[in-house]
Amino acid sequence: MSAREPSAAPLVLGIESSCDETAVALVRAPGEVLGHALASQGETHRRFGGVVPEVASRRHLETLDPLVIEALARAGRPLEAVDAVAVTAGPGLIGAVLVGVSYAKGLAYALGVPCVAVHHLEAHVAAALLAEPAPAFPFLALVVSGGHTSLYRAEAGLRFTELGRTIDDAAGEALDKGAKMLGLPYPGGPEVERLARGGRPDAVAFPRAWLGGRSDFSFSGLKTALRVHLAKARPDPEAYPDVAASYQEAVVDVLAAKAVRCAVAEGLERIVVVGGVAANGRLREVLAQRAGAAGCAVTVPAPALCTDNAVMVAAAGARLLDRGQTADLDLDAYARAPLAEARR
């Protein structure tokens, strides 16, 4: 007799391995989390000052099997109960993504269940749909992480129209590189936020790239400004909290201002912020204030669902499975792909 539950909503096993965290989650559609497990590679990559792709891929290989067993054990379900396997197919570090895709296809084939390909950024947006109450479509999605900074109009069915994107560095990358210049350990974004709590956000006049009112982003000039400031001013380490706070404020100011302006221009009453940088407390604070003043509400997932995780992959996969959007076994991993084209 099958261990599956045909009368119940499908059980979707989500797999995430696009960068330096391996994660597995079992979700009952559309978003009831039954069990999840995660293995962070932070300590592994800390000594290198950043993610080493080959090392990350090998760690994914080593940890996927144990994480599947752990997630299922926490859910109290056998592997045979899984109705579909959802996996991040990209974008991300291609070797790391390929490990997850290959594993998911093999597992789906062995179980005789569908495999669902999930775009990494639509998974982040799906994490926000797990909030209570879930944000109603349409809304403005600000996707902000180490590799992505974009604005999308999100419509029902996980369909997206790109309204703005970074033309060079992502906000998360700018924070990580700024942390490195300040001598802070990897991962840098949380370390900048920690150091900034003891500083003044107006202590250093770092530039903002407004790009003539466009909804695009640019943070490369800000990184250069920090490097120049440290080289010329040679601040005492005791002044680093002021530097960190001012640097972080320049990032947050641009993100909040452009998100609110874009939402108003689109006639959208809700801004959903997702991605690793969405866990930044200062961004949450400033965006809530400015959005409220403009008559917009803000939804941000719990911090654990902002960074890469498998709950978001399984949640997105459950929605795609419901629409019959499954992948063939010739599914391939990809390093880059526009979100706006993912479901056309």
Secondary structure, DSSP 8 states (H G I E B T S, - for coil): --SS-TTS--EEEEEE-SSSEEEEEEEETTTEEEEEEEEE-HHHHHTTTS--HHHHHHHHHHHHHHHHHHHHHHHT--GGG--EEEEEEESS-HHHHHHHHHHHHHHHHHHT--EEEEEHHHHHHHHHTTSSS---SSEEEEEESSS-EEEEEEETTTEEEEEEEBSS--HHHHHHHHHHHTT--SSHHHHHHHHHTTS-TTSS------GGG-S-B--HHHHHHHHHHHHHH---GGGHHHHHHHHHHHHHHHHHHHHHHHHHHHT-SEEEEESGGGG-HHHHHHHHHHHHHTT-EEE---HHHHSS-HHHHHHHHHHHHHTT--B-TT----S---GGGTT-
